[in-house]
Amino acid sequence: MANVIFEQKKILTFLSFFFLSILTPPQDNPGIYHQNWIDFNKNGKKEVYEDASEPVDKRVEDLLSRMTLEEKTCQMATLYGFGRVCKEELPSPEWKNEIWKDGIGNIDEHLNNLAYHPNAETDKAWPPSNHIKALNEVQRFFVEETRLGIPVDFTNEGIRGLCHEKATSFPSQIGIGATWNKELVSQIGHITGKEARLLGYTNVYSPILDLARDPRWGRVVECYGEDPYLVGELGFHMVKALQEEKVVSTPKHFAIYSAPKGGRDGDARTDAHITERELFSLYLHPFKRAIRDAGAMGVMSSYNDYNGVPVSASNYFLTGILRDSWGFNGYVVSDSRAVEFIADKHRVAEDHKGAVLKAVKAGLNIRTDFTFPQDYIIPVRELVREGQLDVKIVDDRVRDILRVKFWQGLFDNPYGDHFDEADQTVANPDFQKVAYQASLESIVLLKNENHTLPLDFNKYKSVMVTGPNAKAINHSVSRYGPSNIEVVSVLEGIKEKFPKNVKVKYTKGCDFFDEHWPDSEIIPQSPTTSEQREIDKAVTMAKTVDLAIVVVGDDEETVGESRSRTSLELPGHQQLLVESIYKTGTPVVVVLINGRPMTINWINKYVPAVVEGWFQGKFGGAAIADVLVGAYNPGGKLPVSFPKTVGQLPMNFPSKPGAQANQPAKGPNGSGKTRVGGFLYPFGYGLSYTTFQYDKLRINKKKQSGIGDIAVSVDITNTGKVKGDEIVQLYFSDETSSVTVYEQQLRGFERITLSPGETGTVNFILKPDDLALYNQDMDFVVEPGVFKIMVGSSSEDIRLSENFEIKE
């Protein structure tokens, strides 16, 4: 009965809202809506800021000159949407008594049906036209009920597809990084941006440009990879695509958010031990590409410190680097709690008010937190009135915000009106095909001994599918991505894709982690009676089938934001499950569904076939099954290297000469072998069901005077029997330099599809910045000397190399 009443309420709410939107469309207000302009300040006169024919800067200055301190400061804060901070779905009479009666900078995640947040449940998220009408009502409050009518910027997350109910779902960013496909990332950006615009959002907090250089860190799953060039190129294409849809791209988290001491997350998230040269050479490079080169109009400041100064209170980062050096022309929004941490975590301000002062002066434009916006707005007003904060600084911060809103077109068309197009476009079949392709291209084949894969169903007439990730789907429903989507599990994919005459059995085998985890990583615990019973059940079943497919790894509780780890082993009793099934003698294939590198040394040694699936998105199970049966030849490559043990960390790519070398047992520096060396799987690694030959590496200028572009090309031939993708990787080394640089640096990659016997030519262009370094004076320069070009299938599988020289 309760469910019936709830459904009836939903229907009545929908009908009342529907008729409200029909009876009172925004354009029907004769007082302010004119044919070619909107009378935002309601004085019957077209002001400069209301005139679309005027230059943007002129419109900004006109509007800014009319604003009171109350109106300016309201633009400097976020109102979190319904179910987070905002208590109402639609404007109510009480809104005229709230602080946002004078406007607001942005409203975040409003009416999107946020995953894992039942308090945010709403019937206004779907269908898309319903959401547009809802946001129009909210927007109309700010246009019609505030003095100057400044529209609000509707922001949202978008790192696995748009964070909105039933939007198109893509793999996590670490999976997208494994595709090494710039064109695919552009498609994802266009789809995410188009869906955002059609649903009424004007700003998407994407992409994440942090480097995943410590696999213990929880948010590795949401990074493109560990290498600055790979992350920078994929980020560049994501930013460009989003903003071509007239949606602001707000990359995050600026800066060095992903390098907390020891990979710690949660309450830590601070104390990055990064040198200045590492900062610029590694961690800032992706943001430089996104902001200076791709023109991102937003950026999110992080809540960690650098060299003792919180980034969100750092003029060096928020003004010096962003604006003065890179020419950033948008607005900076804080990550949640970043301002508050200035005082209560970093303790460089006596109180919250002091933290606000530091943030505003440093260059922060809009503060975001899970509290009401007046917690920030009122202190800013008090600081101005007390003379501690010059109103000209406030003007500068607001000027940036208004510039973005004019770029978005909010002062010319603040309302969404593509109702039918939205309903027909969001999550349409063509978008789903791209999502499916992304899942396929993200899969990495880690091991395939004796051509175990694709499966030969002449040998396997019965199959057992087991492991905690066989039926799990929560890993593909992210708090930062689409909610209420129908995810295909690995078990469902196998049942759909395997031949119908193959009998498929299932048992869970074990949970993701045991009841003592994570303490059991330090003091191992034997399975409880119930846990052992589940393992025994899987072992018994394995003895009755021809093949066991064990699907292990992570879920949303073992990797993600605030989920750092002290081990990289499979959590809980998953390793025991794999070993127990292997001991039955039944052939085993392991499928990993995970968000970070794992130290699967035993599996790599004994299991003949291992498939890396990452967090796949909506179509993950079907894509995994396509790989197992040979309907798709996996071509993904690792965007992060896999260490053999957590004791090797930090262990990543790129590295300085000798920094990760094996320890010699003999010789001048040898005193016995005391540690394990080398990667389990190196950066850029991934196998295929076919083979590729590299020929004819060509460099157009072996000797070059001065600085200019250098063209490199190589021929790739599919020498196997099936069609496949090869990701051709170009690395270089600077043979002699004024400072120590990374011994091998990625500077080009292309994903190429070739049929058996087909040859393709891959072309690269090396620009001066690709060869530059930060010298002893921290100037970014290209130094004369000899450079080595290396082309291959991974960072350790170099097929061809040639030198060239740049002369004085």
MARKE-468295 format. One line per 8 residues: their letters; for each residue x, y, z of C-alpha. Coordinates in steps of 0.05 Angstrom, whole numbers, plus 5000, padded with zeros to 4 digits. Layout:
BEGIN
a> X/Y/Z; ...
This chain:
BEGIN
manvifeq> 5000/5000/5000; 5057/5048/5017; 5087/5038/4947; 5019/5052/4915; 5011/5116/4954; 5082/5137/4936; 5068/5125/4862; 5003/5163/4865
kkiltfls> 5040/5222/4897; 5092/5220/4842; 5038/5221/4788; 5001/5279/4821; 5066/5318/4829; 5084/5306/4757; 5015/5328/4732; 5014/5391/4773
ffflsilt> 5084/5409/4751; 5068/5393/4679; 5007/5438/4677; 5046/5493/4713; 5099/5491/4660; 5047/5495/4604; 5007/5551/4636; 5066/5595/4654
ppqdnpgi> 5124/5587/4606; 5180/5637/4618; 5171/5671/4551; 5098/5690/4568; 5117/5745/4617; 5103/5808/4577; 5138/5853/4627; 5210/5833/4613
yhqnwidf> 5211/5785/4553; 5220/5820/4487; 5233/5795/4417; 5309/5803/4417; 5326/5816/4490; 5305/5806/4562; 5296/5864/4610; 5333/5831/4666
nkngkkev> 5332/5892/4712; 5259/5905/4695; 5265/5979/4681; 5235/5979/4611; 5302/5998/4579; 5353/5956/4541; 5417/5963/4581; 5486/5946/4554
yedasepv> 5488/5880/4591; 5421/5861/4561; 5443/5875/4490; 5471/5814/4454; 5503/5858/4401; 5551/5889/4451; 5620/5859/4465; 5621/5811/4525
dkrvedll> 5672/5851/4565; 5629/5913/4557; 5567/5876/4580; 5605/5848/4640; 5629/5916/4662; 5560/5947/4654; 5528/5893/4696; 5582/5895/4748
srmtleek> 5575/5970/4756; 5501/5961/4774; 5512/5907/4827; 5509/5919/4902; 5556/5884/4949; 5500/5836/4967; 5490/5817/4894; 5564/5810/4881
tcqmatly> 5576/5764/4940; 5517/5720/4922; 5552/5704/4856; 5611/5677/4895; 5578/5615/4924; 5546/5549/4904; 5478/5524/4926; 5480/5449/4926
gfgrvcke> 5418/5420/4894; 5358/5384/4921; 5372/5330/4972; 5442/5357/4988; 5432/5428/5014; 5371/5457/4977; 5308/5431/5011; 5259/5446/4954
elpspewk> 5256/5418/4884; 5224/5482/4857; 5225/5555/4881; 5179/5568/4939; 5155/5633/4971; 5209/5622/5024; 5262/5633/4971; 5248/5708/4974
neiwkdgi> 5274/5706/5046; 5335/5664/5031; 5403/5694/5017; 5397/5675/4943; 5341/5726/4936; 5399/5768/4910; 5423/5714/4862; 5472/5655/4865
gnidehln> 5534/5635/4827; 5515/5564/4811; 5469/5508/4832; 5502/5440/4832; 5470/5372/4818; 5399/5397/4821; 5344/5345/4809; 5391/5294/4777
nlayhpna> 5371/5233/4819; 5440/5225/4848; 5462/5152/4856; 5467/5126/4928; 5431/5188/4956; 5358/5171/4971; 5346/5241/4998; 5357/5268/4928
etdkawpp> 5304/5223/4896; 5258/5263/4850; 5208/5251/4794; 5234/5312/4757; 5298/5281/4729; 5265/5238/4676; 5242/5245/4621; 5292/5298/4601
snhikaln> 5237/5347/4581; 5212/5343/4652; 5280/5363/4679; 5285/5422/4631; 5218/5448/4655; 5240/5441/4727; 5306/5479/4716; 5268/5532/4677
evqrffve> 5225/5544/4738; 5287/5551/4781; 5320/5596/4730; 5258/5638/4724; 5263/5654/4798; 5331/5685/4788; 5313/5721/4724; 5246/5748/4746
etrlgipv> 5249/5753/4822; 5319/5782/4833; 5333/5856/4821; 5383/5848/4764; 5358/5780/4739; 5427/5747/4735; 5417/5675/4712; 5446/5617/4750
dftnegir> 5498/5568/4723; 5472/5497/4730; 5532/5452/4745; 5539/5377/4747; 5589/5320/4750; 5608/5283/4687; 5668/5236/4692; 5632/5171/4671
glchekat> 5579/5204/4630; 5533/5258/4657; 5514/5250/4730; 5440/5246/4715; 5388/5192/4715; 5390/5146/4654; 5444/5188/4618; 5494/5151/4574
sfpsqigi> 5540/5110/4617; 5614/5101/4601; 5671/5063/4635; 5709/5097/4692; 5765/5143/4671; 5818/5091/4684; 5782/5047/4634; 5778/5104/4584
gatwnkel> 5852/5115/4595; 5863/5043/4575; 5832/5056/4506; 5888/5106/4489; 5837/5132/4438; 5833/5208/4431; 5777/5205/4380; 5735/5162/4426
vsqighit> 5747/5211/4483; 5722/5267/4438; 5659/5227/4423; 5648/5216/4498; 5658/5291/4510; 5608/5310/4456; 5556/5261/4482; 5565/5283/4554
gkearllg> 5563/5357/4534; 5503/5349/4488; 5463/5311/4541; 5482/5364/4593; 5458/5421/4550; 5394/5386/4531; 5379/5371/4604; 5392/5443/4624
ytnvyspi> 5462/5439/4653; 5513/5491/4631; 5576/5469/4667; 5605/5399/4675; 5658/5382/4727; 5700/5340/4680; 5751/5313/4665; 5793/5291/4724
ldlardpr> 5865/5308/4706; 5900/5281/4767; 5957/5232/4756; 5947/5162/4786; 6019/5153/4808; 6006/5117/4874; 5959/5057/4864; 5942/5056/4939
wgrvvecy> 5905/5122/4930; 5830/5111/4927; 5813/5152/4866; 5859/5118/4816; 5794/5090/4786; 5774/5160/4764; 5840/5181/4732; 5861/5171/4659
gedpylvg> 5929/5143/4680; 5996/5157/4712; 6032/5190/4654; 6025/5266/4643; 6026/5263/4567; 5972/5209/4563; 5928/5245/4613; 5941/5312/4580
elgfhmvk> 5922/5289/4510; 5858/5253/4532; 5840/5312/4576; 5852/5361/4520; 5803/5324/4475; 5751/5318/4530; 5753/5393/4545; 5749/5413/4472
alqeekvv> 5690/5367/4459; 5650/5389/4520; 5659/5463/4504; 5642/5454/4431; 5573/5435/4459; 5572/5504/4493; 5580/5472/4561; 5636/5496/4608
stpkhfai> 5688/5443/4622; 5714/5446/4693; 5774/5400/4700; 5794/5378/4769; 5828/5376/4818; 5878/5433/4812; 5930/5415/4835; 5971/5354/4859
ysapkggr> 5907/5327/4892; 5928/5255/4875; 5995/5256/4911; 5979/5255/4986; 6033/5226/5030; 6031/5150/5027; 5971/5151/4979; 5926/5165/5038
dgdartda> 5855/5189/5027; 5794/5205/5069; 5815/5251/5126; 5886/5256/5099; 5887/5283/5028; 5946/5329/5040; 6021/5336/5048; 6043/5323/4976
hiterelf> 6119/5310/4974; 6130/5337/4904; 6189/5378/4880; 6178/5441/4839; 6206/5408/4777; 6160/5347/4786; 6102/5394/4798; 6111/5427/4730
slylhpfk> 6138/5368/4690; 6086/5318/4714; 6026/5342/4754; 6012/5409/4721; 6022/5387/4649; 5951/5359/4638; 5920/5422/4667; 5965/5465/4623
rairdaga> 5939/5427/4562; 5867/5434/4585; 5870/5508/4603; 5923/5541/4559; 5913/5498/4497; 5841/5473/4501; 5813/5536/4533; 5775/5506/4592
mgvmssyn> 5729/5558/4622; 5728/5526/4691; 5775/5493/4740; 5764/5463/4809; 5814/5479/4863; 5836/5423/4908; 5837/5421/4984; 5909/5396/4993
dyngvpvs> 5969/5439/5007; 6034/5447/4968; 6099/5465/5004; 6059/5486/5065; 6007/5529/5029; 5936/5504/5016; 5924/5507/4941; 5856/5541/4950
asnyfltg> 5891/5596/4989; 5949/5602/4941; 5957/5663/4897; 6015/5625/4865; 5969/5572/4838; 5901/5607/4829; 5928/5671/4800; 6001/5665/4782
ilrdswgf> 5999/5598/4745; 5927/5596/4722; 5916/5667/4699; 5983/5702/4692; 6020/5643/4660; 5966/5603/4625; 5916/5657/4609; 5857/5625/4644
ngyvvsds> 5795/5666/4630; 5741/5628/4668; 5723/5618/4741; 5753/5575/4796; 5705/5535/4839; 5729/5502/4902; 5725/5429/4916; 5678/5416/4974
ravefiad> 5709/5434/5041; 5771/5465/5008; 5758/5533/5039; 5740/5504/5107; 5804/5462/5108; 5846/5525/5104; 5829/5536/5177; 5807/5469/5207
khrvaedh> 5857/5422/5172; 5916/5463/5148; 5910/5514/5205; 5938/5572/5167; 5879/5615/5187; 5853/5628/5257; 5780/5616/5238; 5732/5606/5180
kgavlkav> 5729/5680/5165; 5804/5683/5159; 5802/5623/5112; 5750/5659/5069; 5795/5720/5065; 5855/5679/5042; 5814/5642/4989; 5784/5704/4959
kaglnirt> 5850/5741/4957; 5885/5681/4926; 5837/5678/4867; 5779/5633/4885; 5715/5654/4850; 5661/5608/4877; 5660/5567/4941; 5626/5500/4943
dftfpqdy> 5610/5460/5005; 5554/5418/5034; 5528/5476/5075; 5485/5535/5059; 5518/5589/5016; 5510/5643/5069; 5567/5608/5107; 5613/5639/5055
iipvrelv> 5574/5698/5029; 5564/5733/5096; 5638/5730/5116; 5657/5760/5049; 5609/5818/5061; 5636/5828/5131; 5708/5828/5108; 5693/5883/5057
regqldvk> 5655/5926/5107; 5710/5917/5158; 5762/5940/5108; 5800/5874/5108; 5780/5858/5036; 5782/5909/4981; 5717/5909/4941; 5759/5913/4878
ivddrvrd> 5783/5842/4892; 5710/5821/4899; 5697/5856/4832; 5753/5816/4800; 5724/5750/4825; 5653/5767/4803; 5677/5793/4735; 5705/5724/4719
ilrvkfwq> 5639/5691/4738; 5598/5738/4695; 5644/5729/4636; 5631/5654/4638; 5556/5664/4643; 5557/5709/4582; 5599/5657/4545; 5547/5605/4562
glfdnpyg> 5493/5649/4531; 5453/5654/4594; 5437/5728/4584; 5410/5715/4515; 5372/5650/4526; 5369/5629/4599; 5317/5575/4588; 5318/5507/4556
dhfdeadq> 5266/5497/4502; 5288/5434/4463; 5238/5389/4498; 5226/5338/4443; 5299/5337/4421; 5320/5324/4493; 5272/5265/4500; 5296/5236/4434
tvanpdfq> 5370/5249/4443; 5391/5234/4515; 5416/5161/4519; 5394/5148/4447; 5417/5083/4411; 5474/5117/4375; 5502/5142/4441; 5495/5072/4470
kvayqasl> 5536/5044/4413; 5593/5092/4431; 5588/5071/4504; 5591/4997/4484; 5651/5011/4440; 5685/5047/4498; 5675/4986/4542; 5705/4941/4488
esivllkn> 5765/4985/4475; 5781/4992/4550; 5793/4918/4560; 5866/4897/4567; 5890/4825/4556; 5943/4814/4610; 5960/4741/4597; 5940/4689/4544
enhtlpld> 5984/4628/4551; 5977/4575/4497; 5922/4616/4463; 5872/4600/4517; 5830/4658/4492; 5786/4664/4454; 5752/4604/4483; 5747/4541/4441
fnkyksvm> 5677/4514/4452; 5696/4448/4422; 5733/4438/4487; 5687/4473/4536; 5615/4448/4537; 5603/4468/4609; 5627/4531/4645; 5624/4556/4716
vtgpnaka> 5623/4630/4729; 5641/4650/4800; 5671/4706/4841; 5641/4768/4874; 5643/4808/4809; 5607/4756/4768; 5538/4786/4783; 5558/4852/4814
inhsvsry> 5538/4917/4779; 5548/4972/4832; 5619/4984/4808; 5589/5014/4744; 5539/5059/4779; 5582/5116/4804; 5562/5175/4848; 5596/5216/4793
gpsnievv> 5560/5184/4735; 5491/5164/4710; 5442/5133/4760; 5384/5085/4749; 5417/5050/4690; 5411/4976/4673; 5482/4949/4678; 5498/4883/4644
svlegike> 5536/4838/4693; 5591/4791/4670; 5546/4731/4683; 5490/4761/4641; 5539/4777/4585; 5566/4706/4586; 5496/4676/4584; 5478/4720/4525
kfpknvkv> 5543/4713/4484; 5564/4640/4497; 5538/4587/4450; 5469/4561/4472; 5494/4490/4477; 5545/4509/4530; 5518/4498/4600; 5532/4558/4645
kytkgcdf> 5532/4548/4721; 5540/4601/4774; 5558/4607/4847; 5584/4668/4883; 5645/4636/4914; 5661/4693/4963; 5646/4765/4980; 5690/4823/4960
fdehwpds> 5722/4825/5029; 5718/4786/5093; 5689/4810/5159; 5758/4828/5187; 5781/4868/5126; 5823/4911/5120; 5856/4889/5185; 5861/4819/5155
eiipqspt> 5912/4848/5106; 5959/4855/5165; 5940/4794/5205; 5909/4742/5157; 5846/4709/5181; 5820/4641/5161; 5751/4641/5129; 5692/4635/5176
tseqreid> 5649/4574/5171; 5600/4609/5125; 5656/4638/5082; 5689/4570/5075; 5622/4539/5057; 5616/4586/4997; 5687/4571/4974; 5675/4496/4981
kavtmakt> 5611/4503/4940; 5650/4536/4884; 5704/4481/4887; 5652/4426/4884; 5619/4459/4824; 5686/4470/4789; 5697/4395/4789; 5634/4386/4747
vdlaivvv> 5651/4434/4690; 5702/4440/4634; 5722/4512/4650; 5719/4560/4709; 5715/4635/4697; 5732/4671/4762; 5711/4744/4764; 5746/4782/4820
gddeetvg> 5770/4851/4838; 5739/4913/4868; 5671/4944/4880; 5649/5013/4902; 5669/4997/4974; 5741/4977/4960; 5764/5031/4911; 5741/5102/4899
esrsrtsl> 5740/5169/4934; 5762/5163/5007; 5780/5089/4995; 5855/5085/4997; 5888/5019/5014; 5949/4991/5049; 5953/4930/5003; 5944/4918/4929
elpghqql> 5925/4844/4937; 5856/4820/4920; 5812/4839/4980; 5784/4787/5027; 5786/4714/5007; 5785/4725/4932; 5856/4700/4923; 5838/4637/4963
lvesiykt> 5778/4626/4918; 5822/4629/4856; 5874/4582/4885; 5822/4533/4910; 5789/4527/4842; 5856/4522/4807; 5875/4463/4851; 5815/4423/4824
gtpvvvvl> 5851/4417/4757; 5795/4450/4719; 5822/4502/4670; 5815/4573/4698; 5807/4642/4666; 5810/4703/4712; 5772/4766/4696; 5790/4829/4736
ingrpmti> 5737/4882/4748; 5776/4933/4787; 5794/5006/4795; 5868/5004/4811; 5929/4961/4795; 5931/4896/4834; 5991/4853/4854; 5964/4788/4824
nwinkyvp> 6031/4753/4822; 6004/4683/4836; 5950/4691/4784; 5999/4716/4733; 6045/4656/4746; 5994/4600/4746; 5929/4621/4711; 5936/4616/4635
avvegwfq> 5890/4674/4616; 5877/4740/4652; 5831/4795/4626; 5831/4866/4656; 5762/4896/4651; 5764/4958/4697; 5698/4988/4719; 5662/4979/4654
gkfggaai> 5598/5020/4653; 5530/4997/4629; 5554/4947/4577; 5612/4918/4615; 5589/4846/4621; 5571/4841/4548; 5638/4871/4527; 5677/4822/4571
advlvgay> 5638/4764/4541; 5653/4789/4471; 5727/4785/4487; 5722/4715/4517; 5686/4686/4457; 5729/4723/4406; 5675/4769/4378; 5722/4826/4396
npggklpv> 5798/4825/4397; 5822/4864/4458; 5869/4921/4442; 5872/4963/4506; 5937/4981/4539; 5952/4995/4612; 5950/5070/4629; 5981/5052/4696
sfpktvgq> 6037/5004/4711; 6025/4944/4757; 6078/4935/4811; 6094/4866/4839; 6085/4887/4911; 6064/4948/4950; 6134/4948/4980; 6161/4974/4913
lpmnfpsk> 6121/5038/4917; 6130/5090/4891; 6139/5052/4826; 6111/5083/4763; 6123/5113/4694; 6160/5157/4677; 6219/5154/4724; 6288/5183/4731
pgaqanqp> 6349/5143/4706; 6363/5085/4752; 6307/5104/4800; 6272/5038/4790; 6330/4995/4769; 6338/4925/4796; 6387/4917/4854; 6450/4880/4832
akgpngsg> 6474/4819/4870; 6546/4830/4849; 6590/4887/4823; 6610/4955/4851; 6541/4968/4882; 6522/4896/4893; 6517/4866/4962; 6466/4811/4952
ktrvggfl> 6396/4809/4925; 6349/4835/4978; 6289/4862/4941; 6242/4845/4883; 6251/4888/4821; 6213/4904/4758; 6139/4912/4742; 6088/4857/4741
ypfgygls> 6060/4892/4679; 6092/4956/4652; 6060/5021/4629; 6030/5014/4560; 6027/4938/4563; 5971/4897/4532; 5965/4834/4490; 5923/4817/4429
yttfqydk> 5895/4756/4393; 5939/4777/4334; 6010/4801/4324; 6039/4865/4295; 6104/4880/4260; 6138/4949/4262; 6179/4972/4202; 6211/5033/4171
lrinkkkq> 6217/5084/4227; 6228/5151/4192; 6248/5219/4221; 6244/5276/4172; 6302/5315/4201; 6361/5276/4231; 6396/5342/4243; 6360/5407/4255
sgigdiav> 6385/5477/4268; 6340/5516/4314; 6272/5494/4339; 6216/5468/4296; 6167/5411/4287; 6195/5341/4273; 6156/5290/4234; 6161/5216/4253
svditntg> 6127/5158/4218; 6127/5082/4223; 6093/5025/4186; 6052/4974/4224; 6030/4907/4195; 5980/4858/4224; 6019/4793/4217; 5967/4749/4250
kvkgdeiv> 5902/4716/4229; 5849/4762/4259; 5832/4836/4255; 5858/4876/4313; 5878/4943/4344; 5949/4963/4359; 5965/5023/4402; 6030/5050/4373
qlyfsdet> 6070/5088/4426; 6125/5138/4413; 6175/5153/4469; 6237/5196/4470; 6298/5205/4514; 6342/5267/4520; 6411/5236/4517; 6447/5294/4552
ssvtvyeq> 6412/5350/4591; 6429/5406/4640; 6384/5374/4693; 6365/5302/4705; 6302/5285/4665; 6259/5223/4658; 6296/5168/4622; 6238/5154/4575
qlrgferi> 6179/5200/4560; 6115/5186/4522; 6104/5237/4467; 6056/5205/4418; 6005/5149/4412; 5955/5126/4360; 5905/5069/4361; 5903/5035/4292
tlspgetg> 5857/4979/4268; 5886/4930/4217; 5859/4869/4182; 5904/4807/4174; 5961/4824/4126; 5943/4898/4124; 5997/4952/4133; 5983/5022/4159
tvnfilkp> 6028/5082/4168; 6025/5120/4234; 6048/5192/4234; 6070/5234/4293; 6090/5307/4298; 6138/5327/4354; 6130/5400/4372; 6183/5440/4410
ddlalynq> 6144/5435/4475; 6147/5359/4469; 6223/5361/4476; 6228/5418/4526; 6250/5413/4598; 6251/5457/4659; 6323/5478/4666; 6361/5499/4729
dmdfvvep> 6327/5566/4727; 6258/5533/4717; 6254/5561/4647; 6217/5515/4598; 6266/5507/4541; 6290/5460/4487; 6364/5446/4496; 6409/5429/4437
gvfkimvg> 6433/5357/4436; 6418/5286/4414; 6349/5257/4424; 6330/5184/4417; 6262/5166/4387; 6233/5099/4407; 6170/5067/4378; 6138/5005/4406
sssedirl> 6080/4967/4436; 6093/4987/4508; 6143/5025/4549; 6185/4961/4554; 6169/4932/4486; 6207/4980/4441; 6210/4955/4369; 6249/5010/4332
senfeike> 6292/5069/4351; 6330/5126/4317; 6369/5187/4339; 6365/5259/4315; 6402/5321/4335; 6382/5393/4349; 6441/5440/4339; 6454/5508/4370
